[in-house]
Amino acid sequence: MKANIAVLPGDGIGPEVVAQAIRVLNLISQRYSHQFELICFPFGGVAIDEFGAGLPDHTLRGCLNAQGVLLGAIGGPKWGLNAKLRPENALLRLRGELGVYANLRPIKVIPALRDACIFKPEIIDGVDMLFVRELTGGIYFGHKSRVSDRATDECTYTVSEVERITRIAGTLAQKRRHKITQVDKSNVLETSRLWREVSDRVIREEFSDCSIEHMLVDSAAMHLISRPRDFDVVLTENLFGDILTDEAAMLAGSLGVLPSAAIGSSKRGLYEPIHGSAPDIAGRGIANPCGTILSAALLLRYSLNLENEAQAIEFAVNAALSAGARTADLATAGIKPISTQAMGDAILDMLSSV
Ligand SMILES: NC(=O)c1ccc[n+]([C@@H]2O[C@H](COP(=O)([O-])OP(=O)(O)OC[C@H]3O[C@@H](n4cnc5c(N)ncnc54)[C@H](O)[C@@H]3O)[C@@H](O)[C@H]2O)c1
C-alpha cells in the first residue's frame, strides 16, 4: 500500500519520541512491502518561532493531503499562558480543520508493567477500557470573555454533536464488551442533561445489543480507580474526558505508554501520545517513546486499515517491556533505565522477530 503520512514532531520531547515512531513505521513499511511516505512539518511552538504561526498554512495543507497525521507533543514554558500566540490554540485549530471530533484513548494495563504501577495488582489486573471523548465542542470551543473582574467560558453542545460521537462509541462497544458508561454532570449542567438524553436514545435505538449506564463525573473519578475493571467504553464530553483520561492513565503505569487517536467522519485521523511536551526532561534522551509508537499503530489500524501491522507493533512494544526494557519513568528499584533510542532499538528488535 502507498500511504502519505504527515508527521508533526512539535516541541519538547516531541521530536525525540517521534524519531523512534518513524523508525518503527519505516521497518513496517519495509517488512510488509508498503510505501509509506513520511513528511515532517513544523507545528506548535517551533512553528511560532520560525513562521509566526503555530499551524502554518503549509503544515495544514500537508495534514489535509495526508491519510494520517502523527503528532509528538506541543507547548512549553517559552510559549506560556500570557504569550500572544500559543501552541495549544494551533492544536485546537488543527483538530477542527481535520474534523476529528472523537478522541479514542485505550487504557490497558500491560502485564509487564504491573510493578511500575502505583495501584495494587488486584485493582488493576485485567483493566481494559476505551475512552471516547468529544474533541471539538463544549467549553474549550465556546465563547470566552474577560471583562473587568469577570471571566466567562461558555459550554454548548448540539444534539447532532452528541449523536455522532455516541454512534462512534456504540460501534466500538460492539467490537468489545458491549457496555457504555456515559459520564456527565447532569445534576447541575443543562449540556449534561442533553448528553444523557441523546446518548441514551441513540444506544437504545441503534445499538440494542449494547447497554448504556450514566454516571456523574465525580463518581466516575472515584470508580475509575476503585473498580476500573468494570469499565468498557467510557463516553464523555471534552472537558471531563481531558481530566478523566489523565487520571485513568495512571492505571497503566505512566503517561508515557499511552496512545490516542482522534478520528471523525473521514478515514484521516490525528494520532498522538496522551502526554505533553515534558519540558522537564526534554533534550535529555530519556523520554518514553512507547505512547508515540503505539499511536503509530493506531494510525495503521484506523486510517490505513492495516490491522496485522498495528498488532505487530503492539506485540513488539509488549514484548520489549516484558523483556525488561524500561525508560526512567517506568524503571523500578534495581532496574537500570535505558534511553529513548535504546527503547526504540528494543522495540525494533522485537518487531524484526515477529
Ligand atoms: N497534546 C499535546 O501536545 C499536549 C498534551 C498535554 C500537555 N501539553 C503541553 O505540554 C507542556 C507540559 O505539560 P505537563 O508538564 O503538564 O504535562 P506532560 O505530559 O508534558 O508531563 C507530565 C509529567 O510526565 C512526564 N512525562 C510525560 N511524557 C513522558 C514520556 N513520554 N516519558 C517520560 N516521562 C514523561 C514529564 O516528565 C512530567 O513529569 C505544556 O505546555 C502543556 O500545555 C501538550
The ligand as an SDF file (V2000), in Angstrom:
LIG
                    3D

 44 48  0  0  0  0  0  0  0  0999 V2000
   -1.3030   17.2340   23.0120 N   0  0  0  0  0  0  0  0  0  0  0  0
   -0.2290   17.8460   23.4730 C   0  0  0  0  0  0  0  0  0  0  0  0
    0.7090   18.1130   22.7480 O   0  0  0  0  0  0  0  0  0  0  0  0
   -0.1690   18.2270   24.9330 C   0  0  0  0  0  0  0  0  0  0  0  0
   -0.8650   17.4930   25.8980 C   0  0  0  0  0  0  0  0  0  0  0  0
   -0.7100   17.8370   27.2450 C   0  0  0  0  0  0  0  0  0  0  0  0
    0.1130   18.9090   27.6010 C   0  0  0  0  0  0  0  0  0  0  0  0
    0.7420   19.6000   26.6160 N   0  0  0  0  0  0  0  0  0  0  0  0
    1.6780   20.6870   26.9280 C   0  0  0  0  0  0  0  0  0  0  0  0
    2.8910   20.0970   27.3940 O   0  0  0  0  0  0  0  0  0  0  0  0
    3.5470   21.0070   28.2760 C   0  0  0  0  0  0  0  0  0  0  0  0
    3.9450   20.2860   29.5580 C   0  0  0  0  0  0  0  0  0  0  0  0
    2.7450   19.8650   30.2200 O   0  0  0  0  0  0  0  0  0  0  0  0
    2.7390   18.9950   31.5440 P   0  0  0  0  0  0  0  0  0  0  0  0
    4.0820   19.0620   32.1810 O   0  0  0  0  0  0  0  0  0  0  0  0
    1.5270   19.3800   32.2980 O   0  0  0  0  0  0  0  0  0  0  0  0
    2.4390   17.5120   31.0450 O   0  0  0  0  0  0  0  0  0  0  0  0
    3.4270   16.4470   30.4060 P   0  0  0  0  0  0  0  0  0  0  0  0
    2.5850   15.2990   29.9620 O   0  0  0  0  0  0  0  0  0  0  0  0
    4.2750   17.0620   29.3790 O   0  0  0  0  0  0  0  0  0  0  0  0
    4.3670   15.9570   31.6180 O   0  0  0  0  0  0  0  0  0  0  0  0
    3.8360   15.4950   32.8650 C   0  0  0  0  0  0  0  0  0  0  0  0
    4.9180   14.6390   33.5730 C   0  0  0  0  0  0  0  0  0  0  0  0
    5.0180   13.3840   32.8830 O   0  0  0  0  0  0  0  0  0  0  0  0
    6.3430   13.1890   32.4110 C   0  0  0  0  0  0  0  0  0  0  0  0
    6.2540   12.6290   31.0630 N   0  0  0  0  0  0  0  0  0  0  0  0
    5.3930   12.9930   30.0860 C   0  0  0  0  0  0  0  0  0  0  0  0
    5.6130   12.2890   28.9890 N   0  0  0  0  0  0  0  0  0  0  0  0
    6.6300   11.4530   29.2600 C   0  0  0  0  0  0  0  0  0  0  0  0
    7.3180   10.4630   28.4970 C   0  0  0  0  0  0  0  0  0  0  0  0
    6.9980   10.1820   27.2180 N   0  0  0  0  0  0  0  0  0  0  0  0
    8.3290    9.7950   29.0790 N   0  0  0  0  0  0  0  0  0  0  0  0
    8.6700   10.0460   30.3610 C   0  0  0  0  0  0  0  0  0  0  0  0
    8.0550   10.9510   31.1320 N   0  0  0  0  0  0  0  0  0  0  0  0
    7.0340   11.6560   30.5830 C   0  0  0  0  0  0  0  0  0  0  0  0
    7.0020   14.5770   32.3840 C   0  0  0  0  0  0  0  0  0  0  0  0
    8.3970   14.4740   32.5070 O   0  0  0  0  0  0  0  0  0  0  0  0
    6.2990   15.2680   33.5380 C   0  0  0  0  0  0  0  0  0  0  0  0
    6.9640   14.9680   34.7310 O   0  0  0  0  0  0  0  0  0  0  0  0
    2.5610   22.1590   28.4940 C   0  0  0  0  0  0  0  0  0  0  0  0
    2.9640   23.2370   27.6820 O   0  0  0  0  0  0  0  0  0  0  0  0
    1.2220   21.6060   28.0370 C   0  0  0  0  0  0  0  0  0  0  0  0
    0.3520   22.6020   27.5570 O   0  0  0  0  0  0  0  0  0  0  0  0
    0.6480   19.2830   25.3060 C   0  0  0  0  0  0  0  0  0  0  0  0
  1  2  1  0
  2  3  2  0
  2  4  1  0
  4  5  1  0
  4 44  2  0
  5  6  2  0
  6  7  1  0
  7  8  2  0
  8  9  1  0
  8 44  1  0
  9 10  1  0
  9 42  1  0
 10 11  1  0
 11 12  1  0
 11 40  1  0
 12 13  1  0
 13 14  1  0
 14 15  2  0
 14 16  1  0
 14 17  1  0
 17 18  1  0
 18 19  2  0
 18 20  1  0
 18 21  1  0
 21 22  1  0
 22 23  1  0
 23 24  1  0
 23 38  1  0
 24 25  1  0
 25 26  1  0
 25 36  1  0
 26 27  1  0
 26 35  1  0
 27 28  2  0
 28 29  1  0
 29 30  1  0
 29 35  2  0
 30 31  1  0
 30 32  2  0
 32 33  1  0
 33 34  2  0
 34 35  1  0
 36 37  1  0
 36 38  1  0
 38 39  1  0
 40 41  1  0
 40 42  1  0
 42 43  1  0
M  CHG  2   8   1  16  -1
M  END
$$$$
